Amino acid sequence: MAGKATVVEVGDHDVRVSNPDRVYFPELGATKLDLVEYYLAVSDGIVRALRERPCMLHRFPDGLAGEKVHQKRVPNGAPPWLETVRVEFPRYHRHADELCVTKPADVIWAVQMSTVEFHPWNSRRADTERPDEWRIDLDPMPDCPFGTVRRVAPVVREVLGELGITGFPKTSGGRGLHVYVRIEPRWGFSEVRRAALAFAREVERRAPRDVTTTWWRKDRDPRALFIDYNQNARDHTIASAYSVRGTPRATVSTPITWDEIAAVEPDDFTIRTVPSRFAELGDLHAGIDDRQHCLDTLLEWADRDEKAGLSPPEE
């Protein structure tokens, strides 16, 4: 059966899915076709999360038991309806035509190509050098329990509230939490990163026992929660909302409400459970594009911190 193919109708396009019965996630017994059906079930959400962003694909051609491939370039032979966006890598004098999702068929094509995870840029094709998304990544160190994430999340929300900013939280699909903020596409990556560090330092001041912004991993307390401001650097990507993760249980990076954080168990969100949640609640990030926020205050905080002797973000 693994050698047979099936054709999936996705909007105006038919996508041929080869090896639909290949088991990708042994712990769940979930197959490639199960992955296709998951992404179809949350198609509105995943397209919203990826729309018009350059997107790196994390592929598992032989399932999770095989090699993981990080793919930037859309290969030759892609269907003519698939859209791409060109991004430049000046340091290497190279460019890449990356997937640019605009419709559900684009996502299913990527799954046919053995993609499990979708990692978009925080900018869009209209101007790939000016992000419209600021990412707050609460990244637990090895000995940091999720209880620490639960304690710090309200502090993050408090600081955002004082700034008049609306943040949209989601599980990472692992041990952490992400909060996304739509911003005006006025600043380059380095300034967004400076603003992200200034925000992280303010959260650290309010929760010094739990939070670190120490740059070098070897210097961090292994029990601390690192606020990874570097996820806002150019060409740095993290799994999008509704992206499946390459874990044995097929966990999903799932939008949640702020009130859910106190009791949420991230491992409960999988390709088996998220479709029914999505059908009941809809996309909790549906309003994320309604308002774009300004970073001026955070950049003033960055100036203040640097004048006080705190170093600017490491490159």
GITADA-V452863 format. One record per residue. N is the residue number from 0. SS is DSSP state (alpha for helix, beta for strand, coil for the rest). PHI is phi in degrees with one decimal (NA if undefined). PSI is psi in degrees with one decimal (none if undefined). Layout:
# GITADA-V452863
n: (N & N)
ss: (SS & SS)
phi: (PHI & PHI)
psi: (PSI & PSI)
This chain:
# GITADA-V452863
n: (0 & 1 & 2 & 3 & 4 & 5 & 6 & 7 & 8 & 9 & 10 & 11 & 12 & 13 & 14 & 15 & 16 & 17 & 18 & 19 & 20 & 21 & 22 & 23 & 24 & 25 & 26 & 27 & 28 & 29 & 30 & 31 & 32 & 33 & 34 & 35 & 36 & 37 & 38 & 39 & 40 & 41 & 42 & 43 & 44 & 45 & 46 & 47 & 48 & 49 & 50 & 51 & 52 & 53 & 54 & 55 & 56 & 57 & 58 & 59 & 60 & 61 & 62 & 63 & 64 & 65 & 66 & 67 & 68 & 69 & 70 & 71 & 72 & 73 & 74 & 75 & 76 & 77 & 78 & 79 & 80 & 81 & 82 & 83 & 84 & 85 & 86 & 87 & 88 & 89 & 90 & 91 & 92 & 93 & 94 & 95 & 96 & 97 & 98 & 99 & 100 & 101 & 102 & 103 & 104 & 105 & 106 & 107 & 108 & 109 & 110 & 111 & 112 & 113 & 114 & 115 & 116 & 117 & 118 & 119 & 120 & 121 & 122 & 123 & 124 & 125 & 126 & 127 & 128 & 129 & 130 & 131 & 132 & 133 & 134 & 135 & 136 & 137 & 138 & 139 & 140 & 141 & 142 & 143 & 144 & 145 & 146 & 147 & 148 & 149 & 150 & 151 & 152 & 153 & 154 & 155 & 156 & 157 & 158 & 159 & 160 & 161 & 162 & 163 & 164 & 165 & 166 & 167 & 168 & 169 & 170 & 171 & 172 & 173 & 174 & 175 & 176 & 177 & 178 & 179 & 180 & 181 & 182 & 183 & 184 & 185 & 186 & 187 & 188 & 189 & 190 & 191 & 192 & 193 & 194 & 195 & 196 & 197 & 198 & 199 & 200 & 201 & 202 & 203 & 204 & 205 & 206 & 207 & 208 & 209 & 210 & 211 & 212 & 213 & 214 & 215 & 216 & 217 & 218 & 219 & 220 & 221 & 222 & 223 & 224 & 225 & 226 & 227 & 228 & 229 & 230 & 231 & 232 & 233 & 234 & 235 & 236 & 237 & 238 & 239 & 240 & 241 & 242 & 243 & 244 & 245 & 246 & 247 & 248 & 249 & 250 & 251 & 252 & 253 & 254 & 255 & 256 & 257 & 258 & 259 & 260 & 261 & 262 & 263 & 264 & 265 & 266 & 267 & 268 & 269 & 270 & 271 & 272 & 273 & 274 & 275 & 276 & 277 & 278 & 279 & 280 & 281 & 282 & 283 & 284 & 285 & 286 & 287 & 288 & 289 & 290 & 291 & 292 & 293 & 294 & 295 & 296 & 297 & 298 & 299 & 300 & 301 & 302 & 303 & 304 & 305 & 306 & 307 & 308 & 309 & 310 & 311 & 312 & 313 & 314)
ss: (coil & coil & coil & coil & beta & beta & beta & beta & beta & beta & coil & coil & beta & beta & beta & beta & beta & beta & coil & coil & coil & coil & beta & beta & beta & coil & coil & coil & coil & beta & beta & alpha & alpha & alpha & alpha & alpha & alpha & alpha & alpha & alpha & alpha & coil & alpha & alpha & alpha & alpha & alpha & alpha & alpha & alpha & coil & coil & coil & beta & beta & beta & beta & beta & beta & coil & coil & coil & coil & coil & coil & coil & coil & coil & beta & beta & beta & coil & coil & coil & coil & coil & coil & coil & coil & coil & coil & coil & coil & beta & beta & beta & beta & beta & beta & alpha & alpha & alpha & coil & beta & beta & beta & beta & beta & beta & beta & coil & coil & coil & alpha & alpha & alpha & alpha & alpha & alpha & alpha & alpha & alpha & coil & coil & beta & beta & beta & beta & beta & beta & coil & coil & coil & beta & coil & coil & beta & coil & coil & coil & coil & coil & beta & beta & beta & beta & beta & beta & beta & beta & coil & coil & coil & coil & coil & alpha & alpha & alpha & alpha & alpha & alpha & alpha & alpha & alpha & alpha & alpha & alpha & alpha & alpha & alpha & alpha & alpha & coil & coil & coil & coil & coil & beta & beta & beta & beta & coil & coil & coil & coil & coil & beta & beta & beta & beta & beta & beta & beta & coil & coil & coil & coil & coil & alpha & alpha & alpha & alpha & alpha & alpha & alpha & alpha & alpha & alpha & alpha & alpha & alpha & alpha & alpha & alpha & alpha & alpha & coil & coil & coil & coil & beta & beta & coil & coil & coil & coil & alpha & alpha & alpha & coil & coil & coil & coil & coil & beta & beta & beta & coil & alpha & alpha & alpha & alpha & coil & coil & coil & coil & coil & coil & coil & coil & coil & coil & coil & beta & coil & coil & coil & coil & coil & coil & beta & beta & coil & coil & beta & coil & coil & alpha & alpha & alpha & alpha & alpha & coil & coil & coil & alpha & alpha & alpha & coil & beta & coil & coil & coil & alpha & alpha & alpha & alpha & alpha & alpha & alpha & alpha & coil & coil & coil & coil & coil & coil & coil & coil & coil & coil & coil & beta & coil & coil & alpha & alpha & alpha & alpha & alpha & alpha & alpha & alpha & alpha & alpha & alpha & alpha & coil & coil & coil & coil & coil & coil & coil & coil)
phi: (NA & -63.2 & -84.1 & -81.5 & -125.6 & -133.7 & -109.5 & -112.1 & -85.1 & -128.3 & 62.5 & -87.9 & -127.2 & -103.0 & -117.8 & -80.7 & -109.4 & -84.9 & 49.3 & -64.3 & -96.6 & -65.3 & -77.8 & -94.6 & -123.5 & -59.0 & -63.4 & -96.8 & 68.9 & -84.9 & -103.9 & -60.0 & -66.2 & -60.2 & -65.8 & -57.5 & -65.7 & -61.2 & -65.7 & -65.9 & -66.3 & -113.0 & -58.5 & -60.7 & -70.3 & -69.4 & -66.9 & -61.2 & -68.4 & -102.5 & -51.2 & 61.4 & -105.8 & -56.0 & -135.4 & -83.1 & -106.9 & -101.8 & -106.7 & -129.2 & -56.7 & -112.6 & 80.3 & -63.5 & -72.7 & -99.3 & -73.8 & -93.9 & -115.2 & -94.6 & -118.1 & -94.2 & -88.4 & -72.3 & -73.8 & -61.1 & 91.5 & -65.8 & -61.7 & -64.9 & -83.0 & -76.2 & -102.1 & -131.4 & -136.7 & -87.9 & -123.1 & -101.7 & -125.2 & -57.5 & -59.8 & -105.0 & 54.3 & -134.7 & -140.9 & -143.2 & -95.5 & -94.6 & -56.8 & -127.8 & -71.6 & -130.8 & -157.6 & -59.0 & -59.2 & -62.9 & -66.4 & -67.9 & -58.7 & -63.9 & -64.9 & -57.0 & -83.6 & 75.7 & -74.6 & -106.3 & -109.7 & -114.7 & -121.4 & -84.9 & -68.8 & -97.2 & -129.7 & -118.2 & -67.4 & -60.4 & -160.7 & -68.0 & -93.3 & -127.9 & -61.7 & -116.2 & -138.4 & -104.4 & -112.9 & -102.6 & -109.4 & -90.4 & -111.9 & -68.0 & -71.2 & -55.0 & -103.3 & -93.9 & -78.0 & -66.4 & -57.5 & -67.4 & -58.0 & -61.2 & -72.6 & -81.1 & -54.3 & -63.3 & -68.0 & -57.5 & -63.8 & -62.1 & -66.4 & -58.9 & -61.1 & -65.6 & -85.6 & 73.2 & -112.1 & -97.5 & -109.3 & -116.9 & -82.7 & -153.4 & -69.4 & -84.0 & 89.5 & -126.2 & -102.0 & -113.7 & -141.3 & -115.1 & -127.9 & -106.9 & -132.6 & -80.1 & -125.2 & -64.7 & -80.4 & -105.5 & -117.7 & -80.4 & -61.3 & -64.7 & -72.8 & -62.2 & -65.7 & -61.0 & -62.8 & -63.4 & -67.5 & -59.8 & -63.6 & -60.4 & -65.4 & -67.1 & -63.4 & -62.1 & -61.8 & -86.6 & -136.6 & -66.0 & -76.8 & -105.9 & -111.4 & -132.9 & -119.4 & -57.7 & -70.4 & -78.9 & -57.9 & -64.0 & -94.5 & -87.1 & -65.0 & -65.6 & -96.6 & -89.1 & -104.1 & -88.5 & -91.8 & -86.1 & -66.4 & -69.0 & -66.8 & -98.6 & -73.2 & -60.2 & 68.5 & -94.5 & -133.5 & -132.8 & -58.8 & -75.4 & -57.2 & 74.8 & -72.2 & -70.8 & -108.7 & -81.6 & -116.6 & -56.5 & -93.2 & 53.8 & -68.2 & -126.8 & -75.2 & -117.4 & -57.6 & -136.3 & -86.3 & -59.7 & -68.9 & -72.5 & -58.7 & -60.8 & -126.0 & -67.8 & -115.8 & -56.1 & -68.9 & -74.4 & -93.2 & -134.4 & -65.6 & -83.5 & -106.2 & -68.1 & -57.3 & -69.8 & -63.5 & -63.6 & -63.8 & -81.8 & -100.7 & 73.2 & -86.9 & -68.4 & -101.4 & -60.1 & -94.2 & -64.9 & -90.5 & -70.5 & -146.6 & -107.1 & -103.4 & -99.3 & -102.8 & -56.2 & -64.0 & -64.5 & -70.6 & -66.0 & -61.6 & -62.7 & -60.2 & -60.1 & -63.5 & -69.9 & -66.9 & -80.5 & 103.6 & -74.4 & -72.4 & -68.0 & -60.6 & -65.2 & -95.5)
psi: (-32.0 & -23.8 & -11.7 & 165.8 & 158.6 & 155.3 & 128.9 & 127.2 & 121.4 & 98.6 & -124.6 & 4.8 & 147.5 & 131.9 & 121.9 & 124.3 & 111.3 & 153.6 & 52.2 & -23.5 & 7.3 & 128.1 & 119.4 & -35.9 & 93.2 & -36.9 & -34.0 & -13.5 & 23.8 & 138.4 & 177.0 & -40.9 & -35.4 & -38.5 & -43.1 & -48.0 & -34.5 & -51.4 & -29.9 & -38.8 & -30.2 & 26.4 & -39.8 & -41.8 & -44.9 & -35.7 & -40.1 & -40.8 & -30.6 & -11.0 & 120.2 & 24.4 & 139.7 & 138.3 & 121.9 & 140.5 & 130.7 & 108.6 & 146.2 & 80.6 & -28.6 & 23.8 & -178.9 & -21.8 & -17.0 & -165.9 & 143.3 & 130.0 & 125.7 & 112.9 & 121.7 & -42.1 & 136.0 & 128.5 & 162.1 & 148.9 & 1.9 & 151.0 & 150.6 & -21.2 & -7.6 & 134.3 & 148.5 & 166.7 & 134.8 & 130.2 & 144.5 & 147.5 & 80.9 & -34.7 & -33.8 & 3.1 & 44.8 & 167.7 & 167.5 & 138.9 & 100.0 & 157.4 & 137.1 & 96.3 & 130.4 & -7.5 & 160.2 & -33.8 & -32.1 & -40.2 & -45.5 & -35.1 & -43.4 & -38.7 & -39.9 & -32.4 & 16.8 & 20.6 & 132.2 & -46.8 & 143.0 & 121.8 & 91.4 & 158.0 & 165.6 & 21.0 & 167.8 & 169.9 & -19.8 & -33.3 & 92.4 & -12.9 & -1.2 & 100.9 & 147.7 & 12.4 & 126.6 & 129.8 & 122.8 & 112.4 & 109.5 & 102.2 & 104.3 & 136.2 & 170.2 & -34.6 & 16.8 & 117.4 & 163.1 & -20.8 & -32.8 & -40.5 & -43.2 & -36.8 & -35.9 & -31.2 & -43.1 & -29.5 & -42.8 & -46.7 & -38.4 & -46.5 & -42.3 & -42.9 & -40.6 & -26.5 & -6.2 & 28.7 & 137.5 & 123.8 & 148.1 & 105.5 & 155.5 & 153.2 & 157.2 & -15.3 & -4.1 & -126.1 & 0.0 & -166.7 & 140.6 & 145.7 & 124.4 & 142.2 & 129.7 & 131.9 & 158.8 & 134.5 & 62.2 & -17.4 & 152.3 & 176.9 & -40.0 & -37.5 & -38.2 & -39.4 & -40.1 & -44.3 & -40.8 & -38.9 & -41.8 & -41.8 & -45.9 & -40.1 & -35.3 & -41.1 & -39.8 & -38.9 & -35.2 & -18.4 & 59.9 & -24.7 & -22.2 & -29.5 & 144.2 & 147.7 & 13.6 & 129.2 & -51.5 & 127.1 & -38.9 & -21.0 & -2.6 & 147.1 & 125.7 & -10.7 & 0.4 & 164.4 & 115.8 & 127.8 & 105.2 & 84.6 & -19.6 & -11.0 & -6.7 & 5.3 & 158.4 & 135.4 & 13.2 & 133.5 & 150.0 & 162.2 & 136.1 & 168.3 & 135.2 & 2.0 & 133.6 & 151.2 & 155.6 & 62.9 & 155.3 & -30.0 & 5.6 & 52.8 & 159.4 & 137.8 & 105.2 & 125.4 & 136.1 & 166.7 & 160.1 & -38.0 & -24.2 & -22.8 & -34.5 & -26.5 & -1.2 & 144.4 & 105.3 & -32.7 & -11.2 & -16.4 & 106.6 & 176.7 & -15.4 & -28.2 & -29.2 & -37.2 & -41.0 & -35.5 & -43.3 & -41.3 & -33.6 & -44.6 & -16.9 & -166.6 & 112.0 & -10.4 & 15.8 & -29.3 & 9.7 & -28.0 & 3.5 & -26.0 & 137.4 & 136.2 & 160.3 & 144.5 & 6.8 & -45.1 & -42.5 & -36.3 & -29.9 & -40.3 & -39.8 & -43.8 & -44.2 & -46.5 & -41.4 & -36.2 & -28.8 & -1.2 & -3.7 & 137.6 & 149.8 & 168.4 & 137.2 & 145.9 & none)
